[in-house]
Amino acid sequence: MAAFLASMIHDVPTDSDVVLELEQQARRQGTGLAAEDLDGFWQLNQTWSREGTASSSFSIGVLRALKACLVLENQSDGLAITNQVSLGPFRLQFDGIASLKGRQPLLRFSFTSVRLQVGSLTLLNQSLPEPTKQRQPFFALIALGDQRNWLCARGRGGGLAVWIRSPDNAA
C-alpha cells in the first residue's frame, strides 16, 4: 500500500540528497511544524542510514509488507503515538505519548505499553518502563510535504525515514 501511495504522490523525496538538503534547511530555519500538522496514520515508505545510504530493497520491502506505520493523534494533553507492524491478522503495537520541543522540532516520545493481537483477540498487553531522559527516543522532524502527504525525520539512532500519510487507518 505504501509503495502504491508513493507512486501517486509526486513530491515525496526518494533521494537521500534531497532529504539531507531539507534537513539543513530545517536546522537553519526550523520547520514551523505543530502537533496538529502530525495528526494521522503514516506508513513507512523509505529509510536511509545515518550517512544517507538507502536501506536494502529487501529490508524496506519487509517493512512495507509488515505495514510498518506510525500513528500520531493530537490530544488536549499532547500527542498519542503508536508504532505498529501487521501481518495478516497479527498486529504488534507499541503505544505511548509524545511531545514537540524546539524549532526544528524534536518529536520526543516514550512507549508505555506493548500489545500483540490476533484479530480482535489480545494475546499480550504489557506495560513498559519509562526510559531515562538520556535514552528517550525522538525524531528530529525535517519536513512535511506541501500537501501534508509525507513526513521525513531523523531518528535518535541517526537513520532517516520518510512516511506517507494514509487516507485511512487501514493497517
C-alpha positions in Angstrom: 0.0 0.0 0.0 2.8 2.5 0.9 4.5 1.9 -2.4 1.2 2.4 -4.2 0.6 5.7 -2.3 4.2 6.9 -3.0 3.6 6.4 -6.7 0.5 8.5 -6.5 2.3 11.4 -4.7 4.8 13.2 -6.8 6.7 15.4 -4.3 7.8 12.6 -2.0 11.6 12.7 -1.5 13.1 9.5 -2.8 16.7 10.5 -2.7 18.8 11.0 0.4 20.5 14.1 -1.0 17.1 15.8 -1.2 16.3 14.7 2.4 19.7 15.9 3.6 19.2 19.3 2.0 15.7 19.5 3.6 17.4 18.7 6.9 19.9 21.5 6.5 17.1 23.9 5.7 15.2 22.7 8.8 18.2 23.3 11.0 18.7 26.8 9.7 15.1 27.9 9.6 13.1 25.5 11.6 10.1 23.7 10.2 7.2 25.5 11.8 5.5 22.1 12.4 2.9 21.9 15.2 1.2 18.9 16.8 -1.9 19.3 14.7 0.2 19.0 11.5 1.2 15.5 12.5 -2.2 14.1 13.2 -2.6 11.0 11.1 -1.7 7.5 10.0 1.8 7.4 8.5 3.0 4.4 6.5 6.7 3.9 6.3 7.9 4.5 2.7 11.7 4.7 2.7 14.7 4.6 5.1 18.4 5.6 4.9 21.3 5.1 7.1 22.9 7.9 9.2 25.2 8.6 6.2 22.3 8.6 3.7 22.8 5.1 2.2 19.4 3.7 1.1 18.1 0.7 3.0 18.2 -2.5 1.0 15.2 -3.1 -1.1 14.8 -6.4 0.8 14.6 -4.7 4.3 12.3 -1.8 3.1 10.2 -4.4 1.3 9.8 -6.4 4.5 8.9 -3.3 6.5 6.3 -2.4 3.8 4.9 -5.9 3.8 4.6 -5.7 7.5 2.7 -2.5 7.1 5.1 -0.6 9.4 3.4 2.6 10.4 3.4 5.5 12.8 0.1 6.8 14.1 0.0 10.3 15.7 -3.1 11.8 17.3 -3.2 15.3 18.7 -4.9 15.3 22.1 -5.5 18.1 24.6 -2.6 16.9 26.8 -0.1 16.2 24.0 0.3 13.6 21.3 -0.6 9.9 21.4 1.8 7.8 19.4 1.6 4.3 18.1 4.2 2.3 16.2 3.0 -0.9 14.7 3.5 -3.7 12.3 0.9 -6.2 11.0 1.0 -9.4 9.2 -2.4 -10.9 8.3 -4.5 -11.0 11.5 -1.4 -10.4 13.7 -0.5 -6.9 14.9 2.3 -5.9 17.2 1.7 -2.4 18.6 3.6 0.0 20.8 1.5 2.8 22.3 2.7 5.9 24.2 2.9 9.6 24.5 4.9 12.3 22.6 5.6 16.0 22.6 7.2 18.5 20.4 10.2 20.6 21.5 12.2 23.2 19.7 12.2 25.0 16.3 13.1 22.0 14.1 11.3 20.4 16.3 12.1 17.2 18.1 9.2 14.7 18.5 10.2 13.2 21.8 8.2 10.0 22.8 8.1 7.0 25.0 6.1 3.9 24.7 4.0 3.0 27.8 2.7 -0.4 26.6 3.1 -3.1 24.0 0.2 -5.2 22.6 0.1 -8.3 20.5 -3.2 -9.1 18.8 -4.6 -11.7 16.5 -7.8 -10.2 15.0 -9.7 -8.8 18.0 -8.1 -11.3 20.4 -5.4 -9.7 22.6 -2.6 -12.2 23.4 -0.3 -9.7 25.2 -0.9 -6.3 26.8 2.2 -5.3 28.8 3.2 -2.0 30.4 6.6 -0.8 29.6 9.0 1.1 31.9 9.7 4.7 31.2 13.1 5.3 29.6 15.6 7.7 31.3 15.9 11.1 29.7 19.2 10.1 28.1 17.6 7.1 26.5 14.3 8.6 25.4 13.7 8.1 21.7 12.9 11.0 19.4 12.6 12.0 15.8 14.1 15.3 14.6 11.4 16.4 12.2 12.8 17.5 8.8 9.9 18.4 6.6 6.2 17.8 5.8 5.1 17.7 2.2 3.4 20.7 0.7 0.1 18.8 0.7 0.8 17.3 4.1 1.1 13.9 2.4 4.5 12.9 3.6 6.8 13.4 6.6 10.5 12.9 6.9 12.6 12.8 10.1 15.9 11.6 11.5 15.7 9.2 14.4 17.7 9.1 17.6 19.9 6.4 16.1 20.7 8.7 13.2 18.7 7.0 10.5 16.4 8.9 8.1 12.9 7.9 7.2 10.0 9.1 5.0 6.4 8.2 5.8 3.4 8.6 3.6 0.1 9.8 5.1 -2.5 7.2 4.5 -6.0 8.3 3.7 -7.4 5.9 6.3 -6.4 3.8 9.2 -6.4 0.6 7.3 -3.4 -1.2 8.7 
